[in-house]
């Protein structure tokens, strides 16, 4: 296992600055976002020109870093929505224009991953109306969301197959897949498509009280990426706001906060153990969404905490007379 860094959190800094910071604190891998709006780290429209792809890979390698995955979180949301003002900042257009833009962006990310020999693109499914999880007022509404998932993402995943790249959806609120049941259901809806899997972020699912270790055990063969992000259930607030309160994350009275690893309620020893048990020895990419401390401080503390926990290689097994496995 290696410690990685999600560069999207540092989108206001140049790629060189982010790489220098990563190296300074001992990070080894990067997850780089490919969205096109104000992206200082990746130009999706020029990466295919000439030998730009080779130059980009060399730039990262010269820092002693590797690219674990590409990310396309904002634009992938548009594949299924929502399509109103909520997503106008990502792309301003009609519903049909947003769907087309999101779909094309997700496929371009797969092309870029193929060009750079990166195995995974991480992102979201989108969801036109997350309120449809409630059977009121339309008992069949959520099933229609599922039909859209199968239709739109099935076609996208066929393109991923062509490029030899996997898509790792990140279970999250406001997505069709947000917990264990919907993750399992998505595999079924997409016909166990070999390019479909998950980016495991325990903090996102804790917002719904999900047993995150159980997610690993049940869906481990489809975990293609991991975000190292923690969550704090604020016990003195949760009784009044619940785990998914509205409003700004800086509100002091929220019952739930994202934290850096080691500062929340995720048991990282258990998480890393279960990941190893299902054969995941890839990157754990730190995503800074902790509003209590600076990004640099979060990078430093996370590296100091997690690096000693990461398992370097699987157990070799035993064959002595006392125990064989």
C-alpha positions as CSV (number, residue, x, y, z in Angstrom):
1,X,0.0,0.0,0.0
2,X,1.1,3.5,-0.7
3,X,0.1,6.9,0.6
4,X,-1.4,9.2,-2.1
5,X,-2.8,12.7,-2.4
6,X,-5.9,14.0,-4.1
7,X,-4.7,17.1,-5.9
8,X,-8.2,18.6,-6.4
9,X,-8.0,19.9,-2.9
10,X,-5.1,22.1,-4.0
11,X,-6.5,23.3,-7.2
12,X,-5.4,26.9,-6.6
13,X,-1.7,25.8,-6.6
14,X,0.3,24.8,-9.6
15,X,1.0,21.2,-10.3
16,X,4.7,21.7,-9.4
17,X,3.8,23.3,-6.1
18,X,1.5,20.3,-5.2
19,X,4.2,17.8,-6.2
20,X,6.8,19.5,-4.1
21,X,4.4,19.5,-1.1
22,X,3.6,15.8,-1.7
23,X,7.3,14.9,-1.7
24,X,8.0,17.1,1.3
25,X,5.6,15.1,3.4
26,X,6.3,11.6,2.0
27,X,3.4,11.0,-0.3
28,X,4.1,8.6,-3.1
29,X,1.0,8.7,-5.4
30,X,-1.4,11.3,-6.8
31,X,-5.0,11.3,-7.9
32,X,-5.3,14.1,-10.4
33,X,-8.6,15.7,-11.5
34,X,-9.3,16.0,-15.2
35,X,-12.2,18.6,-15.1
36,X,-11.6,21.3,-17.6
37,X,-12.8,24.5,-15.7
38,X,-9.9,26.4,-14.0
39,X,-7.8,23.3,-13.8
40,X,-4.1,24.1,-13.2
41,X,-3.1,20.5,-12.9
42,X,-4.3,18.8,-16.1
43,X,-5.4,20.0,-19.6
44,X,-7.7,17.4,-20.9
45,X,-7.7,19.0,-24.4
46,X,-4.0,19.1,-25.0
47,X,-2.8,15.9,-23.2
48,X,-3.3,14.0,-26.5
49,X,-1.3,16.4,-28.6
50,X,2.1,15.1,-29.8
51,X,4.2,13.7,-26.9
52,X,2.4,15.8,-24.2
53,X,1.3,12.6,-22.5
54,X,4.9,11.3,-22.2
55,X,6.1,14.7,-21.0
56,X,3.3,14.8,-18.4
57,X,4.2,11.4,-17.0
58,X,7.9,12.3,-16.9
59,X,7.1,15.5,-15.0
60,X,5.4,13.5,-12.3
61,X,8.1,10.8,-12.3
62,X,10.8,13.3,-12.0
63,X,9.4,14.2,-8.6
64,X,9.6,10.6,-7.6
65,X,5.8,10.3,-7.7
66,X,3.3,8.1,-9.6
67,X,-0.3,8.7,-10.7
68,X,-2.6,6.3,-9.0
69,X,-5.8,7.4,-10.7
70,X,-7.5,10.3,-12.5
71,X,-10.5,11.9,-11.1
72,X,-13.6,13.4,-12.7
73,X,-15.9,14.2,-9.9
74,X,-17.7,17.4,-11.0
75,X,-18.3,16.6,-14.6
76,X,-19.3,13.0,-14.1
77,X,-22.1,14.3,-11.8
78,X,-23.8,15.6,-15.0
79,X,-24.4,12.2,-16.5
80,X,-27.4,11.8,-14.2
81,X,-27.8,15.2,-12.8
82,X,-29.3,17.2,-11.1
83,X,-29.7,19.6,-14.1
84,X,-30.9,22.9,-12.6
85,X,-29.0,25.7,-10.9
86,X,-27.3,23.2,-8.6
87,X,-24.9,22.2,-11.4
88,X,-24.7,25.4,-13.4
89,X,-21.3,26.1,-12.0
90,X,-20.0,22.9,-13.5
91,X,-21.6,23.5,-16.9
92,X,-24.3,26.0,-17.8
93,X,-26.8,24.6,-20.3
94,X,-30.0,22.6,-20.8
95,X,-30.6,19.2,-19.3
96,X,-29.6,17.6,-22.6
97,X,-26.5,19.7,-23.0
98,X,-25.4,18.9,-19.5
99,X,-25.9,15.1,-20.0
100,X,-23.9,15.3,-23.3
101,X,-21.1,17.4,-21.7
102,X,-20.8,15.1,-18.6
103,X,-20.8,11.9,-20.7
104,X,-18.2,13.2,-23.1
105,X,-16.0,14.4,-20.2
106,X,-16.1,11.0,-18.5
107,X,-15.2,9.3,-21.7
108,X,-12.3,11.7,-22.4
109,X,-11.0,10.9,-18.9
110,X,-10.9,7.3,-19.9
111,X,-9.0,8.2,-23.0
112,X,-6.5,10.3,-21.0
113,X,-6.1,7.4,-18.5
114,X,-5.3,5.1,-21.4
115,X,-2.9,7.6,-22.9
116,X,-1.0,7.8,-19.5
117,X,-1.3,4.1,-18.7
118,X,-3.4,4.8,-15.6
119,X,-5.9,2.0,-14.7
120,X,-8.7,3.9,-13.0
121,X,-10.8,7.0,-13.2
122,X,-12.7,8.0,-10.1
123,X,-15.9,10.0,-10.1
124,X,-19.6,10.1,-9.4
125,X,-22.7,8.6,-11.1
126,X,-24.9,11.7,-10.5
127,X,-28.6,11.6,-9.5
128,X,-31.4,13.7,-10.9
129,X,-33.3,13.8,-7.6
130,X,-31.8,12.2,-4.5
131,X,-35.1,12.8,-2.7
132,X,-36.5,9.9,-4.7
133,X,-35.0,7.5,-2.2
134,X,-38.1,8.3,-0.2
135,X,-41.2,6.5,-1.6
136,X,-43.3,9.6,-1.1
137,X,-44.8,11.1,-3.2
138,X,-43.9,8.6,-6.0
139,X,-43.3,5.0,-5.0
140,X,-41.7,4.1,-8.3
141,X,-39.4,7.1,-8.7
142,X,-36.2,5.5,-7.5
143,X,-36.6,2.6,-9.9
144,X,-36.5,5.1,-12.7
145,X,-33.2,6.5,-11.4
146,X,-31.9,2.9,-11.6
147,X,-33.1,2.5,-15.2
148,X,-31.2,5.7,-16.1
149,X,-28.1,4.4,-14.4
150,X,-28.2,1.1,-16.4
151,X,-28.8,2.9,-19.7
152,X,-26.4,5.8,-19.5
153,X,-23.5,4.3,-17.5
154,X,-23.8,1.0,-19.4
155,X,-22.8,2.8,-22.6
156,X,-20.0,4.7,-20.9
157,X,-18.6,1.6,-19.4
158,X,-18.5,-0.1,-22.8
159,X,-16.2,2.8,-23.9
160,X,-14.1,2.2,-20.7
161,X,-13.7,-1.4,-21.8
162,X,-12.4,-0.2,-25.2
163,X,-9.7,1.9,-23.4
164,X,-8.8,-0.8,-20.9
165,X,-9.7,1.5,-18.0
166,X,-12.0,1.0,-14.9
167,X,-14.4,3.5,-13.5
168,X,-14.5,3.7,-9.7
169,X,-17.7,5.4,-8.5
170,X,-17.4,7.0,-5.1
171,X,-20.5,6.3,-2.9
172,X,-21.7,9.6,-1.6
173,X,-24.9,11.5,-0.8
174,X,-26.7,12.8,-3.9
175,X,-25.6,9.8,-6.0
176,X,-27.5,6.8,-7.1
177,X,-25.0,4.7,-5.3
178,X,-24.4,5.9,-1.7
179,X,-24.3,2.8,0.5
180,X,-23.8,-1.0,0.5
181,X,-27.3,-1.9,-0.8
182,X,-27.1,0.6,-3.7
183,X,-23.6,-0.5,-4.5
184,X,-24.6,-4.1,-4.8
185,X,-27.7,-3.1,-6.8
186,X,-25.6,-1.1,-9.2
187,X,-23.4,-4.2,-10.0
188,X,-26.6,-6.1,-10.7
189,X,-28.1,-3.3,-12.8
190,X,-24.9,-3.0,-14.9
191,X,-24.7,-6.7,-15.6
192,X,-21.6,-7.1,-13.5
193,X,-19.7,-5.0,-16.0
194,X,-16.0,-5.6,-15.6
195,X,-15.2,-1.9,-15.8
196,X,-17.5,-0.9,-13.0
197,X,-16.3,-0.6,-9.4
198,X,-15.9,1.7,-6.5
199,X,-13.7,4.3,-4.9
200,X,-14.0,3.5,-1.2
201,X,-14.3,6.6,1.0
202,X,-15.4,5.6,4.5
203,X,-16.2,9.1,5.6
204,X,-18.9,9.6,2.9
205,X,-20.8,6.5,4.0
206,X,-20.5,7.1,7.7
207,X,-22.9,10.0,7.0
208,X,-25.6,7.3,6.7
209,X,-24.4,5.1,9.5
210,X,-23.0,2.5,7.1
211,X,-20.7,-0.3,8.4
212,X,-17.7,0.6,6.3
213,X,-15.7,-2.5,7.1
214,X,-18.7,-4.6,5.8
215,X,-18.6,-2.6,2.6
216,X,-15.0,-3.8,2.0
217,X,-15.8,-7.4,2.8
218,X,-18.9,-7.5,0.6
219,X,-17.5,-5.5,-2.4
220,X,-13.8,-5.8,-2.1
221,X,-13.3,-7.3,-5.5
222,X,-14.7,-4.1,-7.0
223,X,-12.7,-1.6,-4.9
224,X,-10.4,0.1,-7.4
225,X,-9.4,3.1,-5.4
226,X,-9.5,4.4,-1.8
227,X,-9.8,7.9,-0.3
228,X,-8.1,8.4,3.1
229,X,-10.7,10.7,4.7
230,X,-12.1,10.5,8.2
231,X,-15.4,11.6,9.7
232,X,-16.3,12.8,13.2
233,X,-19.8,12.0,14.6
234,X,-20.1,15.0,17.0
235,X,-21.9,13.4,19.8
236,X,-23.1,16.6,21.6
237,X,-24.7,17.8,18.3
238,X,-25.9,14.6,16.5
239,X,-29.0,14.3,18.6
240,X,-30.4,17.6,17.2
241,X,-29.0,17.8,13.6
242,X,-28.5,14.1,12.7
243,X,-25.7,12.8,10.6
244,X,-26.6,14.6,7.4
245,X,-27.4,18.2,8.5
246,X,-27.8,21.1,6.1
247,X,-25.7,24.1,5.9
248,X,-22.0,25.2,5.9
249,X,-19.5,22.7,7.2
250,X,-18.0,25.4,9.4
251,X,-21.2,25.4,11.5
252,X,-20.2,24.6,15.1
253,X,-23.5,22.8,15.8
254,X,-23.3,20.2,13.1
255,X,-23.6,16.6,14.1
256,X,-21.1,15.4,11.4
257,X,-17.8,16.7,10.2
258,X,-15.2,15.5,7.8
259,X,-11.8,15.1,9.4
260,X,-8.3,14.1,8.5
261,X,-7.4,10.4,9.2
262,X,-6.8,9.8,12.9
263,X,-9.0,12.7,14.0
264,X,-12.4,11.1,13.5
265,X,-14.3,7.9,14.2
266,X,-12.9,5.8,11.4
267,X,-10.8,2.9,12.7
268,X,-8.0,2.9,10.2
269,X,-6.3,-0.2,11.6
270,X,-9.6,-2.1,10.8
271,X,-10.0,-0.5,7.4
272,X,-6.4,-1.3,6.3
273,X,-6.8,-4.8,7.7
274,X,-10.0,-5.5,5.7
275,X,-8.5,-3.9,2.5
276,X,-5.5,-6.3,2.8
277,X,-7.9,-9.2,3.4
278,X,-9.7,-8.6,0.1
279,X,-6.3,-8.1,-1.7
280,X,-6.3,-4.3,-2.0
281,X,-2.7,-3.1,-1.9
282,X,-3.1,0.1,-3.9
283,X,-3.0,3.7,-3.0
284,X,-4.8,5.4,-0.1
285,X,-5.3,8.9,-1.4
286,X,-5.7,11.6,1.2
287,X,-8.5,14.0,0.6
288,X,-8.4,17.1,2.7
289,X,-11.9,18.3,3.7
290,X,-11.2,19.0,7.4
291,X,-12.4,22.6,8.1
292,X,-10.4,22.7,11.4
293,X,-6.9,23.0,10.0
294,X,-4.9,24.2,7.1
295,X,-4.3,22.0,4.1
296,X,-0.5,21.9,4.7
297,X,-1.1,21.0,8.4
298,X,-3.5,18.3,7.3
299,X,-1.0,16.8,4.8
300,X,1.7,16.7,7.5
301,X,-0.5,15.1,10.2
302,X,-2.1,12.6,7.8
303,X,1.3,11.4,6.5
304,X,2.7,11.0,10.0
305,X,-0.4,9.1,11.1
306,X,-1.1,6.8,8.2
307,X,2.4,5.9,6.9
308,X,3.2,3.7,9.8
309,X,-0.1,1.8,9.4
310,X,0.1,1.0,5.7
311,X,0.8,-2.7,4.9
312,X,3.7,-3.0,2.5
313,X,2.9,-6.5,1.2
314,X,0.6,-9.4,1.8
315,X,1.4,-12.1,4.3
316,X,3.5,-14.8,2.8
317,X,1.7,-17.7,4.4
318,X,2.9,-20.5,6.7
319,X,3.8,-24.1,6.0
320,X,5.4,-25.3,9.2
321,X,4.0,-28.2,11.3
322,X,2.3,-25.9,13.7
323,X,0.1,-24.0,11.3
324,X,-0.5,-24.1,7.6
325,X,-2.4,-21.4,5.6
